[in-house]
Amino acid sequence: MSSVSFSLELPPLSLYVHIPWCVQKCPYCDFNSHGQHGELPQAEYIQALLRDLSADLHYVQGRSLHSIFIGGGTPSLFDAQHIKQLLDGVESRIPFAADIEITMEANPGTLEHDDFAAYRAAGVTRLSIGVQSFASDKLNLLGRIHDRDEAQTAARLAAKAGYKSFNLDLMHGLPDQNLEQAMADIDTAAALNPPHLSWYQLTIEPNTLFHSRPPQLPDDEALWDIYRQGQEKLRQLGYEQYEISAYAKPGFQCRHNLNYWQFGDYLGIGCGAHGKITLPETDRMVRTVKIKHPRGYLDADDYNYDTVEVDSEDRPLEYLMNRLRLMTPIPKAEFEARTGMSAAVVEQGMASGAERGLVTVSDTHWTLTDKGHFFVNDLLSQFC
């Protein structure tokens, strides 16, 4: 892939905040999360987060924050007072866009500190609730600390608390799950009327308990039936698939995640948080990684673990690996603005993909075909 220079543009800026603690580690989870042991250092950690952010302010480059995502771990282990301190501290350092989206992940089984209305008053505008399933036996197998009733109560509380939107996380392809059980989870979730649903297949990741002790998962044919019928059910229920595993009612797409997939910029603060920043003045792009372990992070003077340059020849593939997760056509102008490369550098690969029926090509856009959505990796191989 030859290198053709173009002008990098500053994309929208988001902020990811990582809170690493959970009540207990789930057997499928490969995120940087740690079981809670004793009282959490809430005040100490919030102050560390804000110092971490202060050290990254040179990356802001005059922008306001487009979105914030507080993830984990289980951020709802922190009380609303400390979440407010965090958000107030962020806003005092970086201006918020007038329509900023502020999402916080929450576990239905960790609402002992505050109810959802308190987090809304603290500044959170959107919740993402980790339900995973409404079947008690499946929740037990997944190591979740909530039950079916708590999951439904959490969704109802979110709907009553005045949030602009809320998401329910659901998994399919669970141990010993059949088609009827998977569809029942979708029906139960939809009855709670969430504006957004994340519906994704359980995968066995390295360095997890499930990897060392694999459960019995549905076979490929059963997984395909669940996926195909689940897609149709969600469509009939009024949910539009806009990303590989994300579905929303009209107007309720997650703006933070859209910024990721459109190769926008994001600061990452907190244990193990990743960031991606565009530096147009020097035609550079960098990825940042913060210190991973909570104790090391809390004791640090410098929170940065690593900063990696994204070489110009790697930008087209990195852009496409993100952008092809979305269902919408890819504007060539967006490719050029976000990578600093001419669209011509990928035209040969796109033409090859078009010959195989994976993508259509126009003067202004590339569009995945229905077949292409199932063979994204085959298309990406044209650019490696």
C-alpha positions in Angstrom: 0.0 0.0 0.0 1.8 3.1 -1.2 1.8 6.2 1.0 0.1 9.3 -0.4 0.0 12.4 1.8 -3.2 14.2 2.6 -4.2 16.7 5.3 -5.0 15.3 8.7 -8.0 17.0 10.4 -8.8 17.1 14.1 -11.8 14.8 14.7 -14.2 15.0 17.7 -12.7 14.4 21.1 -14.1 11.9 23.7 -12.9 10.8 27.1 -12.8 7.2 28.4 -12.5 6.8 32.2 -11.6 3.4 33.6 -12.7 2.3 37.1 -11.2 -1.1 37.5 -12.9 -2.7 40.5 -15.7 -5.3 40.5 -17.4 -7.2 43.3 -15.9 -10.3 41.7 -14.2 -11.2 38.4 -16.5 -12.8 35.9 -15.2 -16.1 34.4 -15.5 -14.7 30.8 -14.1 -11.3 31.4 -10.7 -10.3 29.9 -11.0 -6.6 30.8 -8.6 -4.9 33.2 -10.8 -5.5 36.3 -10.0 -6.5 39.8 -12.2 -8.0 42.5 -13.0 -5.6 45.4 -11.2 -6.3 48.6 -12.3 -4.1 51.5 -13.3 -0.4 51.1 -12.6 1.2 47.7 -10.2 4.2 47.6 -12.9 6.4 45.9 -11.5 9.8 46.8 -7.9 8.8 46.2 -8.7 7.3 42.8 -10.8 10.3 41.6 -7.9 12.6 42.5 -5.5 10.4 40.6 -7.9 10.4 37.6 -7.9 14.1 37.5 -4.1 14.4 37.8 -3.9 11.9 34.9 -6.2 14.0 32.8 -4.3 17.2 33.6 -1.1 15.6 32.2 -2.9 14.9 28.9 -4.4 18.3 28.4 -1.9 19.2 25.6 -3.8 16.6 23.5 -7.0 18.6 23.7 -5.9 21.2 21.1 -8.8 23.6 21.7 -11.6 21.0 21.4 -14.6 20.5 23.7 -15.5 17.0 24.9 -18.0 15.3 22.6 -18.7 12.4 25.0 -17.5 10.7 28.2 -17.7 7.0 28.9 -17.1 5.7 32.5 -16.4 2.0 32.2 -14.8 -0.8 34.1 -14.9 -2.8 36.1 -18.1 -1.7 37.8 -18.2 2.1 38.0 -21.5 1.9 40.0 -19.4 0.7 43.0 -18.5 4.4 43.3 -21.1 6.6 44.9 -22.7 9.5 43.1 -20.9 12.1 45.1 -17.5 10.8 43.8 -18.8 10.5 40.2 -19.9 14.2 40.5 -16.4 15.2 41.8 -15.0 13.4 38.8 -17.3 15.0 36.2 -16.9 18.5 37.8 -13.1 18.1 37.7 -13.2 17.0 34.1 -15.4 20.0 33.1 -13.1 22.4 34.9 -10.2 21.2 32.7 -11.9 20.6 29.3 -15.1 22.4 28.2 -18.1 20.2 27.6 -20.0 20.3 24.3 -23.6 21.6 24.9 -25.0 18.2 23.9 -22.3 16.0 25.6 -23.2 12.4 26.1 -21.9 11.0 29.5 -22.4 7.3 29.8 -21.7 5.2 33.0 -21.6 1.4 33.1 -23.7 -0.1 36.0 -24.3 -3.5 37.3 -27.8 -4.3 38.6 -26.3 -5.9 41.6 -24.2 -2.9 42.8 -26.7 -0.2 43.6 -26.2 -0.2 47.3 -24.5 3.2 47.3 -27.0 5.3 45.3 -29.9 4.8 43.0 -29.8 5.7 39.4 -31.4 9.1 40.0 -28.4 10.1 42.1 -26.0 9.4 39.2 -28.3 11.4 36.9 -28.1 14.3 39.3 -24.3 13.9 39.3 -24.2 14.6 35.6 -24.5 11.2 34.0 -26.8 11.4 31.0 -26.8 7.8 29.8 -26.5 4.4 31.6 -25.2 1.1 30.2 -26.5 -1.7 32.4 -24.7 -5.1 32.3 -27.6 -7.5 32.3 -26.1 -10.2 30.1 -29.1 -12.5 30.5 -32.5 -12.7 32.3 -32.2 -16.5 32.9 -31.1 -17.2 36.5 -29.1 -20.4 35.5 -27.2 -18.5 32.8 -26.4 -15.6 35.2 -25.0 -18.1 37.7 -22.8 -19.8 35.0 -21.6 -16.3 34.0 -20.6 -15.4 37.6 -23.0 -12.5 37.7 -24.0 -11.2 41.1 -27.5 -10.1 40.2 -30.6 -12.1 39.4 -33.5 -11.7 36.9 -35.6 -9.5 39.1 -32.7 -7.2 39.9 -31.9 -6.8 36.2 -35.5 -5.9 35.4 -35.7 -3.5 38.4 -32.5 -1.8 37.2 -33.9 -1.2 33.8 -37.2 0.2 35.2 -35.3 2.5 37.5 -33.2 3.8 34.6 -36.3 4.5 32.6 -37.8 6.4 35.6 -34.7 8.4 36.5 -34.8 10.9 33.6 -31.8 9.7 31.5 -31.7 10.7 27.9 -31.0 7.1 27.0 -30.0 3.8 28.6 -28.5 0.6 27.2 -28.9 -3.0 28.2 -26.0 -5.4 27.6 -27.1 -8.9 26.5 -25.0 -11.9 25.5 -26.0 -14.8 23.4 -24.3 -18.1 22.7 -24.2 -18.8 26.4 -23.4 -22.2 27.9 -26.1 -24.7 27.0 -28.3 -21.9 25.6 -30.8 -22.9 23.0 -32.7 -20.7 20.5 -35.8 -20.4 22.6 -33.8 -19.2 25.6 -31.8 -16.6 23.5 -35.0 -15.2 22.0 -36.6 -15.0 25.4 -33.8 -12.8 26.6 -34.4 -10.4 23.7 -38.2 -10.4 24.4 -37.7 -9.7 28.1 -35.2 -6.9 27.3 -37.5 -5.3 24.7 -40.4 -5.3 27.1 -38.4 -2.9 29.3 -38.2 -0.6 26.3 -34.5 0.4 26.4 -33.6 2.9 23.7 -30.4 0.9 23.0 -29.4 -2.7 23.1 -25.9 -4.3 22.9 -26.3 -7.9 21.8 -23.2 -9.9 21.3 -21.9 -13.4 21.3 -20.0 -14.8 24.2 -16.4 -15.6 23.2 -13.8 -17.4 25.1 -10.8 -15.2 25.6 -7.3 -16.0 26.8 -6.4 -15.3 30.5 -10.0 -16.0 31.6 -11.4 -18.7 33.8 -13.5 -19.9 30.9 -10.4 -20.3 28.8 -8.8 -22.7 31.4 -12.1 -24.4 32.1 -14.2 -24.1 28.9 -18.0 -24.4 29.3 -20.2 -26.3 26.8 -21.2 -23.7 24.2 -23.8 -24.1 21.4 -22.4 -25.5 18.2 -21.9 -23.4 15.1 -25.3 -24.3 13.5 -27.1 -23.3 16.7 -25.1 -20.1 17.0 -26.0 -19.2 13.4 -29.7 -19.8 14.1 -29.6 -17.7 17.2 -27.9 -14.8 15.4 -30.1 -14.9 12.3 -33.4 -15.1 14.2 -32.2 -12.6 16.8 -31.4 -10.1 14.1 -34.8 -10.5 12.6 -36.5 -10.2 16.0 -34.6 -7.0 16.9 -35.5 -5.5 13.6 -39.2 -6.3 14.1 -39.0 -4.8 17.6 -37.8 -1.4 16.0 -34.1 -1.7 16.8 -31.8 -0.7 14.0 -28.4 -2.4 13.8 -25.8 0.3 13.4 -22.7 -1.6 14.5 -21.8 -5.3 14.6 -23.3 -5.8 18.1 -25.2 -2.5 18.7 -28.9 -1.8 18.1 -30.8 1.3 18.7 -34.2 3.0 18.4 -34.0 5.9 15.9 -31.9 8.7 17.4 -30.4 6.7 20.3 -27.1 5.4 18.9 -24.2 5.6 21.3 -22.3 8.7 20.3 -19.2 7.7 22.2 -18.9 4.4 20.5 -19.6 5.9 17.1 -16.7 8.2 17.7 -14.5 5.1 18.3 -15.6 3.4 15.1 -15.3 6.6 13.0 -11.7 6.8 14.0 -12.3 9.9 16.2 -10.0 10.9 19.1 -10.3 9.9 22.7 -8.3 10.5 25.9 -8.0 7.5 28.2 -7.5 8.0 31.9 -7.5 5.4 34.7 -5.9 1.9 35.1 -4.9 0.5 31.8 -7.0 3.0 29.8 -6.1 3.5 26.1 -6.3 6.7 24.2 -5.9 7.7 20.5 -4.9 11.2 19.5 -4.4 13.0 16.2 -1.7 15.7 16.0 -2.3 17.5 12.7 0.5 20.1 13.1 3.1 17.5 13.1 1.2 15.0 10.9 1.3 12.4 13.7 -1.1 10.1 15.4 -0.4 8.4 18.8 -1.9 5.8 21.0 -1.5 6.0 24.8 -1.7 3.4 27.5 -1.9 4.1 31.2 -0.4 2.0 34.1 -2.6 -1.1 34.5 -2.6 -2.2 38.1 -4.6 -0.1 40.7 -1.9 0.0 43.3 0.8 1.0 40.8 -1.5 3.6 39.3 -2.4 5.1 42.7 1.2 5.4 43.7 2.4 6.8 40.4 3.7 10.3 39.6 3.5 9.7 35.9 0.4 7.6 34.8 1.6 7.0 31.3 2.7 3.4 30.6 3.4 3.7 26.9 2.9 6.1 23.9 3.0 4.5 20.5 3.3 6.3 17.2 0.8 5.1 14.5 2.9 5.0 11.4 1.3 6.7 8.3 1.3 3.4 6.4 -0.7 1.8 9.2 -3.4 4.4 9.4 -5.6 3.1 6.5 -5.9 -0.4 7.9 -6.5 0.9 11.5 -9.2 3.2 10.2 -10.9 0.4 8.2 -10.7 -2.1 11.1 -12.7 0.4 13.1 -15.0 1.9 10.5 -16.1 -1.4 9.0 -17.8 -2.3 12.2 -20.5 0.2 11.3 -23.4 -0.6 8.9 -23.3 2.8 7.1 -21.3 3.6 3.9 -17.8 4.9 4.4 -17.3 8.4 3.0 -13.9 8.7 1.2 -13.7 12.3 2.5 -13.9 10.9 6.1 -11.1 8.4 5.3 -8.9 11.2 4.1 -9.6 13.5 6.9 -9.1 10.9 9.6 -6.0 9.2 8.2 -4.2 12.0 6.4 -4.0 9.7 3.3 -5.6 9.9 -0.1 -8.4 7.5 -0.7 -6.3 6.3 -3.7 -4.1 4.2 -1.4 -6.9 1.7 -0.8 -8.7 1.8 -4.1 -6.9 -1.3 -5.5 -7.9 -3.3 -2.4 -11.5 -2.0 -2.5 -11.7 -2.9 -6.2 -10.5 -6.4 -5.4 -13.2 -6.6 -2.7 -15.8 -5.4 -5.2 -14.9 -8.2 -7.6 -15.6 -10.7 -4.8 -18.9 -9.1 -3.9 -17.8 -7.8 -0.6 -18.1 -4.0 -1.2 -19.5 -1.6 -3.7 -17.5 1.4 -4.8 -18.8 4.9 -5.9 -17.1 8.2 -6.5 -17.7 9.2 -2.9 -18.2 6.1 -0.8 -17.4 2.5 -0.1 -20.3 0.4 1.0 -20.1 -3.2 2.5 -22.6 -5.6 0.8 -24.7 -8.0 2.9 -22.0 -10.6 2.1 -19.3 -8.2 3.0 -20.6 -7.8 6.6 -20.0 -11.5 7.1 -16.5 -11.5 5.6 -15.0 -8.3 6.9 -11.7 -10.0 7.7 -11.4 -11.1 4.1 -11.8 -7.6 2.9 -9.3 -6.3 5.5 -6.7 -8.8 4.3 -6.5 -6.8 1.1 -4.8 -4.0 3.1 -2.4 -5.9 5.3 
